[in-house]
Amino acid sequence: MPVTVTLFWNDPVTEAEQEIVAITPIAIGRSPETISAQGIPERQHVILNSLQVSRFHASIDWKDRELIVTDQGSSNGVLVNGRSCQSSTLSDGDVVQIGPFQITVLRTQFPSRVTTVAHSPAIRPQSSFPPAWFIESDRISLSDLAREGKEIEQLDFAAIGGGLGSYIWADLLRLSGIRADQIRVLGKVQFDETGNIRPDANQKPYWNYKQLCEFSQIPAHERLRSNSDSCPDNIWGFPSYALREAWTDFSKGDIGHSLKLLWQVFAEPTGIETYTPRSGRVFDSIDRETQRVGWHQMFRYGDVRAIRKTNDDRYVIAYSRSSVRGADYRYLVARYVHVAIGYPALRYLPLVTAYREKTKEAFHDRLVVNAYEDHQHVYQKLRSRGGGIIILQGRGIVASRIIQRVYEMRQQEGCKIQLIHMIRSPVPQGHRYQTSQRIVKNHQELQPFNWPKACWGGELREKLENANPEERKRLLSDWGGTTTADRRDWQEMIDQGIRSGWYRILFGEIKDLRREGDHLRIDTLEKAEGRITNEQMIKVDFLIDATGLTNEIQFSPLLKDLVLRYKLELNPTQRLSVSNAFEINGMRNGTARMYAAGAMTLGGPYAAVDSFLGLQYAAIVAVDDLQSANVAGLKGLNGLRSFGQWMRWVQNQAP
């Protein structure tokens, strides 16, 4: 008889808590293809992204009423409670080390409907949740759910994620006549060291986004890569951010700057650079709207563990509310669900991952950092030393922000910082689509117009909506590629850096990196026309990896579980397959519907899915789809109602 096993660990790179519930036999390794060749069902694979983990590293089996872990001929072996072993019996709370991952094991007998796991609070202040019978069910009966003795909340609308995607969808529902008490939003929040919710993070839908902005050098006074009328706080987009900023400046007597902003919007993008709003202004506007629509009434903090269809045409969401004081497990039953969980993880190059795992550098002593994580210590140490050398990987907009930060430190503080920009290969020309072609400067493709705005309307959107999945992948490839904004100030910074010698481009890749005291030794392979032309060693102070975020399904336990349980078909980009209304294909449950938005829908009917406009568009077509299905209480935003709701926004009155 198989058993249900709960495995949990802290990621050695991101330090994020991970938890997986699986049924024996369980295969653990780096390669899902190699594990599949062993004949173990895909649902029971545990993939660990590390070069220290073998392709098929270990297995956990239930034999003779014992849970046994077995080394499958791995390179680095298996340790149980610190001792190396080829095979070992496991008890609740045992720690299995595989590569850099220290995995604690809990087990429950299957198929017992309600099971309690006894273990020391020092091991983990939680029981296995959701229970095995829930995980292994396609459809859930509310009577079975009631036997759990957990709190069950039932309402019509649920949003999962708690970020900007959830906020935009909930905001639109409120404008369409849905009361705040009919909507529940589940999202994570930040806790302080005492276990209390941090007041500055409490229920702010932009909290994670704001953190990413700050880490990637976009503080409140800097401008986002978004256009003037993409306003998540205002369905009309009028007055736009540019008009609001111009009016503020005008009221303060700065008439010249006010007129300059209006001219910028009037002349863009041909005669002048596209206007973009300051991040602080955007967050302040969202704060105003969350108060107006009752966001705090809708929001509940919670870590969503699993979603299942019910046998009465709804969905049940299992989630936990945890802090250092303990855990509280609950269920939420809803008929219409919206999933917008953003990017589930940072993207690390394999060499960077291997280095971090090997050195185990303390957070504020890291010489190798990701541009999307807090790395202020890098600039603080460079400032205290009066300069240093940075090697930068990546050539998108975040890399441009890093270059700007270095330039400003040189100009304003006199720091003698040198920057080596490692680019894999030269970029002689930009992506071409029909008669249009992107401009390239200093081997970076420039985006000459606002891409999300172009996706919002016109033939690009219509072409993508009407294309089949393979055609969509091909179109996105033709349109895509890593780009940075067409900003003259950024281009002048690089030109000045090249002339002065503090900025240089190195074509190739890093072969090896190691720490030597307070510096990094980096062995590079320089390339030209795809061939290695030179090998050299460079000593630098820091490496900043700006290769971005990942939106792969496998890094989201929630979505991976959903895809495997209901055998959902992924689109050719290996993201969620959604309809033109952003309904998740395969998740319809009678009259109940489940929608998605954001990075996980790349390859669907819209291109810039992770932009403000992309999230707004996904919400609009999803709510329109519900309205066409005659959902009770939902009113269409026709011209008259839309104007009425806009007037209430102007007067800051609740919908």
Phi, psi and omega per residue, in radians:
M1 nan 2.251 -3.131
P2 -1.258 2.845 3.057
V3 -2.197 2.728 3.045
T4 -1.591 2.297 -3.103
V5 -2.121 2.300 3.039
T6 -1.815 2.140 3.124
L7 -1.972 2.283 3.090
F8 -2.482 2.594 -3.084
W9 -2.808 2.901 2.999
N10 -1.740 2.219 -3.131
D11 -1.025 2.249 -3.065
P12 -1.187 -0.307 -3.138
V13 -1.711 -0.941 -3.064
T14 -1.555 -0.282 -3.098
E15 1.168 0.200 3.106
A16 -1.358 2.525 3.130
E17 -1.331 2.301 3.128
Q18 -2.080 2.534 3.114
E19 -2.584 2.330 3.134
I20 -2.334 2.339 3.035
V21 -1.880 2.178 -3.072
A22 -2.478 2.853 3.123
I23 -1.881 2.354 3.115
T24 -1.143 2.590 0.024
P25 -1.346 2.567 -3.103
I26 -2.078 2.318 3.099
A27 -1.910 2.326 -3.112
I28 -2.115 2.273 3.134
G29 -3.116 -3.027 -3.093
R30 -1.652 -0.407 -3.013
S31 -2.086 2.000 3.106
P32 -1.135 -0.514 3.139
E33 -1.161 -0.767 3.137
T34 -1.143 -0.693 3.131
I35 -1.148 -0.724 -3.130
S36 -1.041 -0.556 -3.126
A37 -1.161 -0.302 3.121
Q38 -1.447 -0.087 3.107
G39 1.445 0.206 3.108
I40 -1.492 2.274 -3.096
P41 -0.946 2.528 -3.048
E42 -1.045 -0.544 -3.107
R43 -1.067 -0.390 -3.034
Q44 -1.797 0.339 3.082
H45 -1.527 2.379 2.992
V46 -2.054 1.922 -3.064
I47 -1.698 2.156 3.137
L48 -2.004 2.051 -3.026
N49 -1.496 1.528 3.123
S50 -2.761 2.483 3.093
L51 -1.240 -0.274 3.098
Q52 -1.463 -0.064 3.101
V53 -1.791 2.243 3.119
S54 -1.250 2.856 -3.088
R55 -1.029 -0.765 2.953
F56 -2.217 1.703 -2.919
H57 -1.549 -0.830 -3.050
A58 -2.716 2.878 3.070
S59 -2.322 2.659 3.043
I60 -2.118 2.144 -3.056
D61 -2.255 2.782 3.054
W62 -1.896 1.893 -3.083
K63 -2.310 2.268 3.091
D64 0.883 0.783 3.090
R65 1.084 0.492 3.067
E66 -2.328 2.533 3.081
L67 -1.610 2.155 -2.998
I68 -2.228 2.289 3.020
V69 -1.782 2.391 -3.084
T70 -2.294 2.277 3.053
D71 -1.256 2.236 -3.116
Q72 -1.722 0.739 3.115
G73 1.316 0.597 -3.090
S74 -1.250 2.829 3.136
S75 -1.298 -0.660 -3.024
N76 -1.851 0.011 3.040
G77 1.357 3.127 -3.139
V78 -2.213 2.343 3.072
L79 -2.025 2.359 3.039
V80 -2.045 2.041 -3.078
N81 0.927 0.670 3.062
G82 1.547 -0.086 -3.111
R83 -1.921 2.326 3.129
S84 -1.223 2.462 -3.132
C85 -2.696 2.682 3.013
Q86 -1.520 -0.635 3.114
S87 -2.671 2.444 -3.093
S88 -2.662 2.526 3.034
T89 -1.349 2.459 -3.102
L90 -1.954 2.437 2.995
S91 -2.009 2.854 3.113
D92 -0.976 2.289 3.105
G93 1.615 -0.115 3.082
D94 -1.132 2.570 -3.136
V95 -1.918 2.097 3.108
V96 -1.799 2.127 3.119
Q97 -1.772 2.150 3.098
I98 -2.212 1.906 -3.019
G99 1.068 -2.290 3.126
P100 -1.524 0.010 -3.051
F101 -1.612 2.167 3.058
Q102 -1.847 1.837 -2.947
I103 -1.858 2.100 3.078
T104 -1.544 2.429 -3.021
V105 -1.996 2.262 2.961
L106 -2.196 2.619 -3.123
R107 -2.398 2.696 3.034
T108 -2.419 2.596 3.139
Q109 -1.277 2.456 3.131
F110 -2.069 2.417 0.252
P111 -1.854 0.659 3.092
S112 -0.894 2.308 -3.034
R113 -1.201 -0.789 -3.130
V114 -2.228 2.026 -3.028
T115 -2.228 2.450 3.074
T116 -2.011 2.344 3.125
V117 -1.776 2.145 3.109
A118 -1.576 2.212 3.095
H119 -2.800 2.842 -3.107
S120 -1.239 2.405 3.064
P121 -1.017 -0.406 3.123
A122 -1.207 -0.419 3.112
I123 -1.346 -0.924 3.133
R124 -2.940 2.221 -3.064
P125 -1.442 0.736 -3.119
Q126 -2.562 2.689 2.942
S127 -1.743 2.989 -3.126
S128 -1.189 2.186 -3.112
F129 -2.604 2.385 -0.078
P130 -1.226 2.845 -3.102
P131 -1.178 2.892 -3.056
A132 -1.028 -0.735 -3.086
W133 -1.101 -0.558 3.103
F134 -1.206 -0.833 -3.097
I135 -1.050 -0.682 -3.040
E136 -1.568 0.121 -3.130
S137 -1.754 2.490 3.012
D138 -1.499 -0.608 -3.138
R139 -2.318 2.422 -3.043
I140 -1.944 2.359 3.026
S141 -1.599 2.339 3.139
L142 -1.144 -0.472 3.095
S143 -1.182 -0.683 3.065
D144 -1.161 -0.656 -3.130
L145 -1.125 -0.663 -3.109
A146 -1.122 -0.515 -3.135
R147 -1.158 -0.320 3.136
E148 -1.153 -0.451 -3.125
G149 1.353 0.210 3.117
K150 -1.637 2.788 3.108
E151 -1.142 2.335 3.105
I152 -2.152 2.094 3.100
E153 -1.884 2.369 -3.126
Q154 -2.180 2.227 3.056
L155 -2.708 -3.022 -3.013
D156 -1.556 -0.736 -2.971
F157 -2.112 2.360 3.097
A158 -2.379 2.380 3.077
A159 -2.063 2.307 -3.095
I160 -1.970 2.206 -3.141
G161 2.383 -0.918 3.094
G162 1.355 0.090 3.137
G163 -1.719 -2.696 -3.074
L164 -1.120 -0.642 3.118
G165 -1.084 -0.762 3.102
S166 -1.144 -0.747 -3.120
Y167 -1.084 -0.778 -3.109
I168 -1.131 -0.695 3.130
W169 -1.178 -0.795 3.137
A170 -1.126 -0.684 3.117
D171 -1.061 -0.752 -3.136
L172 -1.185 -0.646 3.062
L173 -1.069 -0.731 3.119
R174 -1.090 -0.729 3.109
L175 -1.173 -0.393 -3.115
S176 -1.643 0.240 3.001
G177 1.766 0.017 -3.129
I178 -1.501 2.308 3.139
R179 -1.260 2.702 -3.139
A180 -1.097 -0.582 -3.108
D181 -1.334 -0.060 3.047
Q182 -1.659 -0.045 -3.064
I183 -2.109 2.329 3.033
R184 -2.184 2.297 3.108
V185 -1.995 2.192 3.118
L186 -1.903 2.205 3.136
G187 -2.716 2.813 3.126
K188 -1.489 2.667 3.046
V189 -2.299 2.994 -3.130
Q190 -1.620 2.437 3.079
F191 -1.912 2.590 3.041
D192 -1.540 -3.092 -3.050
E193 -1.195 -0.260 3.130
T194 -1.633 -0.038 -3.141
G195 1.621 0.044 3.101
N196 -1.592 2.667 3.096
I197 -1.175 2.305 3.127
R198 -1.135 2.216 -3.073
P199 -1.115 -0.535 -3.128
D200 -1.340 -0.245 3.134
A201 -1.853 -0.098 -2.979
N202 -1.093 1.896 2.952
Q203 1.096 0.429 3.054
K204 -1.621 2.030 -3.037
P205 -1.162 -0.310 -3.120
Y206 -1.700 0.162 -2.996
W207 -0.994 -0.921 -3.129
N208 -1.118 -0.726 3.132
Y209 -1.088 -0.734 3.133
K210 -1.107 -0.710 3.105
Q211 -1.080 -0.775 3.113
L212 -1.074 -0.692 3.104
C213 -1.060 -0.843 -3.099
E214 -1.133 -0.734 3.138
F215 -1.123 -0.614 -3.132
S216 -1.628 0.450 2.980
Q217 1.213 0.710 3.013
I218 -2.152 1.368 3.081
P219 -1.253 -3.121 -3.008
A220 -1.023 -0.557 -3.073
H221 -1.508 -0.169 3.124
E222 -1.527 2.854 -3.036
R223 -1.747 2.447 3.106
L224 -1.369 2.884 3.034
R225 -1.566 1.272 -3.121
S226 -2.591 2.668 -3.078
N227 -1.568 3.116 -2.957
S228 -1.159 -0.732 -3.004
D229 -1.756 0.201 3.019
S230 -1.524 1.532 -2.988
C231 -2.001 1.751 3.121
P232 -1.093 -0.245 -3.120
D233 -1.669 -0.028 -2.995
N234 -2.629 1.955 -3.041
I235 -1.084 -0.520 3.133
W236 -1.357 -0.458 -3.040
G237 1.260 0.266 3.132
F238 -2.366 2.296 -0.062
P239 -1.208 2.474 -3.111
S240 -1.232 2.999 3.091
Y241 -1.052 -0.621 3.141
A242 -1.144 -0.765 3.132
L243 -1.143 -0.683 3.129
R244 -1.134 -0.765 3.140
E245 -1.154 -0.694 3.122
A246 -1.110 -0.717 -3.137
W247 -1.156 -0.709 3.104
T248 -1.058 -0.802 3.131
D249 -1.123 -0.692 3.141
F250 -1.104 -0.750 -3.126
S251 -1.172 -0.402 3.098
K252 -1.558 -0.011 3.127
G253 1.595 0.013 3.117
D254 -1.551 1.242 -3.031
I255 -1.182 -0.645 -3.112
G256 -1.049 -0.836 -3.135
H257 -1.197 -0.585 3.103
S258 -1.071 -0.817 3.124
L259 -1.160 -0.608 3.119
K260 -1.096 -0.717 3.120
L261 -1.129 -0.746 3.128
L262 -1.122 -0.697 3.105
W263 -1.139 -0.647 3.140
Q264 -1.066 -0.743 3.131
V265 -1.223 -0.692 -3.099
F266 -1.146 -0.661 -3.018
A267 -1.648 -0.190 -3.075
E268 -1.235 2.726 -0.133
P269 -1.686 0.055 -3.046
T270 -1.327 -0.832 -3.027
G271 -1.574 -0.281 -3.052
I272 -2.774 2.845 -3.135
E273 -1.117 2.590 3.128
T274 -1.106 2.370 3.076
Y275 -1.191 2.429 3.007
T276 -2.335 2.500 -3.063
P277 -1.458 2.707 3.028
R278 -1.242 2.428 -3.056
S279 -1.069 -0.681 -3.129
G280 -1.055 -0.669 3.114
R281 -1.146 -0.682 3.128
V282 -1.114 -0.798 -3.116
F283 -1.156 -0.664 3.086
D284 -1.095 -0.703 3.130
S285 -1.143 -0.678 3.114
I286 -1.174 -0.671 3.075
D287 -0.981 -0.771 3.141
R288 -1.074 -0.749 -3.090
E289 -1.244 -0.636 3.119
T290 -1.090 -0.650 3.077
Q291 -1.148 -0.695 -3.057
R292 -1.180 -0.710 -3.034
V293 -1.645 -0.027 3.110
G294 1.421 0.630 3.141
W295 -0.974 -0.711 -3.101
H296 -1.133 -0.457 3.079
Q297 -1.324 -0.548 -3.093
M298 -1.462 -0.532 -2.965
F299 -1.412 2.417 2.959
R300 -2.355 2.319 3.082
Y301 -1.361 2.443 -3.127
G302 -3.104 2.553 3.107
D303 -1.735 1.883 -3.080
V304 -1.293 2.151 -3.095
R305 -1.645 -0.699 -3.082
A306 -2.848 2.724 3.079
I307 -2.244 2.362 3.096
R308 -2.361 2.661 3.016
K309 -1.295 2.586 3.057
T310 -1.782 2.928 3.134
N311 -1.523 0.168 3.066
D312 -2.159 0.647 3.042
D313 1.084 0.840 3.033
R314 -2.514 -2.963 3.066
Y315 -2.251 2.562 3.047
V316 -2.053 2.313 -3.090
I317 -1.972 2.113 3.086
A318 -1.662 2.181 -3.124
Y319 -2.509 2.798 -3.139
S320 -2.126 2.593 3.037
R321 -2.052 1.834 -2.977
S322 -2.126 2.618 2.985
S323 -2.652 -3.080 3.135
V324 -1.157 -0.253 -3.130
R325 -1.463 -0.208 -3.126
G326 2.502 -2.885 -3.066
A327 -2.303 2.622 -3.137
D328 -2.350 2.051 -3.051
Y329 -1.823 2.403 -3.075
R330 -2.512 2.900 3.049
Y331 -2.177 2.500 3.072
L332 -2.193 2.190 3.136
V333 -1.926 2.189 -3.093
A334 -2.489 2.750 -3.126
R335 -1.655 -0.522 -3.115
Y336 -2.233 2.088 -3.007
V337 -2.124 2.451 3.122
H338 -2.181 2.228 -3.097
V339 -1.998 2.094 3.101
A340 -2.537 1.520 -3.021
I341 -1.769 0.051 3.081
G342 1.220 -2.638 3.111
Y343 -1.533 2.182 -3.057
P344 -1.369 -0.275 -3.069
A345 -2.798 2.801 2.977
L346 -1.356 2.622 3.082
R347 -1.666 2.139 3.084
Y348 -2.029 2.345 3.019
L349 -1.158 2.546 -3.082
P350 -0.934 -0.679 -3.134
L351 -1.141 -0.658 3.108
V352 -1.181 -0.750 3.112
T353 -1.046 -0.801 -3.136
A354 -1.091 -0.699 3.133
Y355 -1.120 -0.808 -3.104
R356 -1.096 -0.701 -3.122
E357 -1.208 -0.615 -3.104
K358 -1.286 -0.775 -3.033
T359 -1.488 -0.491 -3.094
K360 0.839 0.865 -3.123
E361 -1.119 2.464 3.036
A362 -1.107 2.639 -3.006
F363 -0.912 -0.827 -3.069
H364 -1.583 0.226 3.084
D365 -2.171 0.267 -3.092
R366 -1.295 2.281 3.047
L367 -1.642 -0.321 3.104
V368 -2.024 2.047 -3.047
V369 -2.295 2.756 2.997
N370 -1.683 2.436 -3.075
A371 -1.132 -0.348 -3.125
Y372 -1.652 0.094 3.049
E373 -1.960 2.867 -3.113
D374 -1.111 2.003 3.135
H375 -2.362 0.630 3.114
Q376 -1.092 -0.463 3.133
H377 -1.059 -0.463 3.108
V378 -1.061 -0.862 -3.090
Y379 -1.265 -0.570 3.107
Q380 -1.139 -0.740 3.136
K381 -1.222 -0.666 3.085
L382 -1.112 -0.661 3.114
R383 -1.147 -0.759 -3.119
S384 -1.177 -0.506 3.132
R385 -1.521 -0.194 -3.101
G386 1.395 0.173 3.127
G387 2.637 -2.939 -3.117
G388 2.682 -3.024 -3.102
I389 -2.140 2.276 3.055
I390 -2.008 2.384 2.923
I391 -1.879 2.231 -3.018
L392 -2.011 2.233 3.058
Q393 -1.907 2.433 -3.126
G394 1.873 2.623 -3.079
R395 -2.419 0.527 3.086
G396 -1.636 -2.789 -3.056
I397 -1.208 -0.532 3.118
V398 -1.210 -0.666 3.055
A399 -1.045 -0.672 3.113
S400 -1.117 -0.637 3.105
R401 -1.153 -0.662 3.108
I402 -1.118 -0.765 3.112
I403 -1.053 -0.737 3.112
Q404 -1.065 -0.749 -3.135
R405 -1.084 -0.750 3.125
V406 -1.115 -0.763 3.136
Y407 -1.041 -0.796 -3.126
E408 -1.142 -0.651 3.105
M409 -1.152 -0.626 3.095
R410 -1.196 -0.765 -3.052
Q411 -1.308 -0.763 -2.996
Q412 -1.590 -0.510 -3.044
E413 -2.036 -0.097 3.122
G414 1.258 0.325 3.114
C415 -1.272 2.206 -3.107
K416 -1.533 1.269 -3.111
I417 -1.645 2.343 3.014
Q418 -1.888 2.513 -3.090
L419 -2.228 2.160 3.050
I420 -1.836 2.043 -3.102
H421 -1.687 1.864 -3.122
M422 -1.490 1.975 3.117
I423 -2.071 2.311 -3.019
R424 -1.010 -0.743 -3.118
S425 -2.707 2.737 3.121
P426 -1.078 2.680 3.072
V427 -2.061 1.583 -3.078
P428 -1.250 -0.540 3.134
Q429 -2.622 2.716 -3.086
G430 -1.474 2.992 3.084
H431 -1.017 2.468 3.119
R432 -2.069 2.386 3.013
Y433 -2.390 2.025 -3.050
Q434 0.939 -2.080 -3.083
T435 -1.652 -0.022 -3.097
S436 -1.723 2.545 3.106
Q437 -2.562 2.392 3.132
R438 -1.262 2.548 3.067
I439 -1.396 2.520 3.082
V440 -2.113 2.257 3.038
K441 -2.346 2.259 -3.119
N442 0.941 0.682 3.071
H443 1.104 0.512 3.023
Q444 -2.202 2.261 3.087
E445 -1.288 2.343 -3.134
L446 -1.828 2.480 3.110
Q447 -1.663 1.816 -2.988
P448 -1.369 -0.199 3.092
F449 -2.431 2.964 -3.112
N450 -1.338 1.909 -3.031
W451 -1.081 -0.865 3.122
P452 -1.014 -0.637 -3.139
K453 -1.136 -0.671 3.114
A454 -1.175 -0.548 3.134
C455 -1.301 -0.390 -3.025
W456 -1.126 -0.722 -3.097
G457 -2.500 3.136 3.090
G458 1.489 -2.927 -2.978
E459 -1.292 -0.444 3.129
L460 -1.088 -0.831 3.136
R461 -1.130 -0.778 -3.124
E462 -1.105 -0.688 3.138
K463 -1.114 -0.729 -3.120
L464 -1.220 -0.695 3.135
E465 -1.103 -0.634 -3.079
N466 -1.513 -0.149 -3.089
A467 -1.414 2.684 3.016
N468 -1.412 2.953 -3.037
P469 -0.956 -0.749 -3.134
E470 -1.176 -0.681 3.097
E471 -1.125 -0.657 3.100
R472 -1.077 -0.750 3.123
K473 -1.076 -0.711 -3.137
R474 -1.180 -0.727 3.119
L475 -1.114 -0.759 3.136
L476 -1.114 -0.600 3.084
S477 -1.165 -0.721 3.126
D478 -1.154 -0.677 -3.103
W479 -1.445 -0.388 -2.864
G480 -1.502 -2.627 -3.033
G481 1.780 2.592 3.139
T482 -1.203 2.254 -3.123
T483 -2.266 2.879 2.950
T484 -2.248 2.910 -3.060
A485 -1.254 2.586 3.109
D486 -1.452 1.338 -3.124
R487 -1.946 2.187 -3.106
R488 -1.102 -0.641 -3.113
D489 -1.123 -0.669 3.099
W490 -1.145 -0.726 3.138
Q491 -1.136 -0.662 3.118
E492 -1.190 -0.615 3.092
M493 -1.074 -0.797 -3.131
I494 -1.164 -0.754 3.114
D495 -1.036 -0.751 3.134
Q496 -1.155 -0.666 3.120
G497 -1.138 -0.693 3.104
I498 -1.140 -0.761 -3.137
R499 -1.126 -0.698 -3.079
S500 -1.464 -0.288 3.088
G501 1.607 -0.020 -3.136
W502 -1.487 -0.205 3.097
Y503 -2.157 2.251 3.031
R504 -2.530 2.642 -3.137
I505 -1.749 2.359 3.091
L506 -2.142 2.061 -3.133
F507 -1.536 2.216 3.126
G508 2.581 -2.623 -3.123
E509 -2.633 2.843 -3.137
I510 -1.490 2.214 3.124
K511 -1.518 -0.697 -3.101
D512 -2.761 2.637 3.026
L513 -2.508 2.492 3.128
R514 -2.579 2.700 3.139
R515 -1.582 2.328 3.050
E516 -2.255 1.626 -3.078
G517 1.221 -2.154 3.125
D518 -1.710 0.315 -3.115
H519 -2.299 2.922 3.076
L520 -1.940 2.358 2.964
R521 -1.761 2.120 -3.085
I522 -2.135 2.118 3.047
D523 -1.657 2.173 -3.067
T524 -2.022 2.656 3.001
L525 -1.945 1.921 3.122
E526 -1.494 2.426 -3.046
K527 -2.251 2.665 3.007
A528 -2.554 2.240 -3.112
E529 0.945 0.667 3.051
G530 1.422 -0.037 -3.119
R531 -1.989 2.563 3.105
I532 -1.242 2.191 -3.120
T533 -1.939 -0.317 -3.082
N534 -2.898 2.606 2.994
E535 -2.115 2.356 3.114
Q536 -2.557 2.787 3.098
M537 -1.902 2.329 3.132
I538 -2.164 2.390 2.998
K539 -1.815 2.169 -3.107
V540 -2.306 2.945 3.111
D541 -1.530 -0.695 -3.077
F542 -2.546 2.662 2.966
L543 -2.059 2.185 3.085
I544 -1.940 2.048 -3.131
D545 -1.651 1.887 -3.110
A546 -1.905 0.654 -3.112
T547 -1.428 -0.103 2.908
G548 1.915 -2.789 -3.112
L549 -1.936 2.849 3.104
T550 -2.028 2.444 3.098
N551 -2.101 0.539 3.135
E552 -1.351 2.424 -3.084
I553 -0.992 -0.658 -3.034
Q554 -1.095 -0.368 -3.131
F555 -1.534 0.012 3.051
S556 -1.995 1.780 3.135
P557 -0.960 -0.634 -3.122
L558 -1.109 -0.890 -3.099
L559 -1.245 -0.644 3.106
K560 -1.060 -0.766 3.111
D561 -1.078 -0.727 -3.130
L562 -1.118 -0.769 -3.122
V563 -1.103 -0.767 -3.099
L564 -1.283 -0.702 -3.103
R565 -1.123 -0.759 -3.070
Y566 -1.818 0.203 3.096
K567 0.873 0.847 -3.111
L568 -1.251 2.435 3.113
E569 -1.440 2.279 3.058
L570 -1.577 2.708 3.095
N571 -1.380 3.014 -3.075
P572 -1.041 -0.316 3.057
T573 -1.542 0.091 -3.140
Q574 1.158 0.572 3.028
R575 -1.998 3.111 -3.101
L576 -1.048 2.360 3.047
S577 -1.493 2.091 -3.110
V578 -2.218 2.736 3.071
S579 -1.349 3.100 3.094
N580 -1.141 -0.274 3.057
A581 -1.678 0.168 -3.132
F582 1.132 0.422 2.970
E583 -1.385 2.360 -3.127
I584 -1.234 2.060 -3.130
N585 -1.120 2.227 3.135
G586 1.713 -0.091 -3.106
M587 -1.880 0.083 3.067
R588 -1.091 2.374 -3.139
N589 -2.312 1.499 -3.043
G590 1.134 -2.104 3.101
T591 -1.515 -0.158 -3.116
A592 -1.373 2.536 -3.104
R593 -2.360 2.575 3.116
M594 -2.202 2.256 -3.087
Y595 -2.028 2.844 3.095
A596 -2.399 2.806 3.088
A597 -2.698 2.755 3.056
G598 1.707 -2.799 -2.978
A599 -1.032 -0.522 -3.097
M600 -1.235 -0.134 -3.136
T601 -1.836 0.192 3.091
L602 -0.967 2.384 -3.079
G603 1.690 0.023 3.117
G604 -1.637 -2.560 -3.012
P605 -1.429 0.016 -3.103
Y606 -2.408 2.507 -3.016
A607 -1.474 -1.047 -3.044
A608 -1.506 1.164 -2.959
V609 -1.201 -0.424 -3.067
D610 -1.707 0.175 3.096
S611 -1.540 2.930 3.042
F612 -0.972 -0.840 -3.126
L613 -1.127 -0.623 3.120
G614 -1.115 -0.750 3.109
L615 -1.169 -0.674 3.107
Q616 -1.145 -0.762 -3.129
Y617 -1.096 -0.780 3.137
A618 -1.057 -0.682 3.123
A619 -1.178 -0.745 -3.095
I620 -1.096 -0.829 -3.102
V621 -1.234 -0.528 3.102
A622 -1.189 -0.787 3.125
V623 -1.182 -0.646 3.048
D624 -1.059 -0.673 3.127
D625 -1.130 -0.725 3.088
L626 -1.136 -0.677 -3.139
Q627 -1.140 -0.671 3.112
S628 -1.192 -0.379 3.092
A629 -1.535 0.114 3.087
N630 1.031 0.772 3.085
V631 -1.141 2.306 -3.081
A632 -1.034 2.329 3.074
G633 1.493 -0.217 -3.098
L634 -1.560 2.151 -3.094
K635 -1.944 2.351 -3.139
G636 -1.155 2.488 3.116
L637 -1.510 1.259 3.052
N638 -1.284 3.130 -3.056
G639 -0.985 -0.789 -3.085
L640 -1.181 -0.825 -3.119
R641 -1.178 -0.667 3.121
S642 -1.067 -0.739 3.126
F643 -1.133 -0.714 3.130
G644 -1.090 -0.729 3.125
Q645 -1.200 -0.610 3.098
W646 -1.151 -0.690 3.116
M647 -1.116 -0.626 3.101
R648 -1.197 -0.594 3.069
W649 -1.124 -0.771 -3.140
V650 -1.013 -0.722 -3.100
Q651 -1.535 0.043 3.139
N652 0.995 0.742 3.083
Q653 -1.809 2.599 3.141
A654 -1.073 2.591 3.134
P655 -1.009 nan nan
